[in-house]
Amino acid sequence: MSAKKLKLIGSFAVILGLAFAVSCKGFFVNPTVSSITVGPSNVNIPVGSTQQMAATATFSDSSTGDVTSKSGITWQSSDGTIATVTNTGVVKGVAAGTPTITAQLGTVSGQTTVNITLTNVTGIVVTPTTSNISANGGVATFQAMANVANQSTQVDVSSQVAWTISDPTNFTLTQNVSPETVTAGAGATAGSKPILTATYTSGTTQFTATATLTVQ
């Protein structure tokens, strides 16, 4: 085959390749995000400390990539009073609890829980220590505050303590919220003084504190 024919065939192949590329324009697209995994999961973060979280995306072509600080990603804490999170995924413990941390990119999101823990708890108090409450539907609210060694401010642990009352038949309690709400039932007797108790567990140690209600 002559050099001239080879050159013509080569030119034709190039033209054919270009035509194919043009016809396929838009056929090959960037992979999309299929899912997001947030980690580390169930990590313990002491109050006042921070933890860098990571968001890993799985794409439609099965590849994975770090999207922790990718443009457009948003980070959110389910409860900013327990933990805050920056737009780069840094979580800071505010109060004891187990909030959910979510990372979202477009319409796809992933989440995990973190454990915000108290260290060096020396005791708890219930505030106020006394409260009046009306019979049959009266409401009183309380908070449980933890004293922490080497920390000047108390920490609200109302949603982490177990609340009990000496007259559970005639009073109802909320749990896992702050503030704690006590509601008097129809059988609550004027002049009675039920005792409200909060129990906080830190490791293997339990701390208790009480408050007294007076039914009016």
Secondary structure, 3 states (H helix, E strand, C coil): CCHHHHHHHHHHHHHHHHHHHHHCCCCCCCCCEEEEEEECCCCEEEECCEEECEEEEEECCCCEEECCCCCCEEEEECCCCCEEECCCCEEEECCCECCEEEEEECCEEEEEECEEECCCEEEEEEECCEEEECCCCCEEEEEEEEEECCCCCCEECCCCCEEEECCCCCEEECCCCCCEEEEECCCCCCCCCCEEEEEEEECCEEEEEEEEEEEC
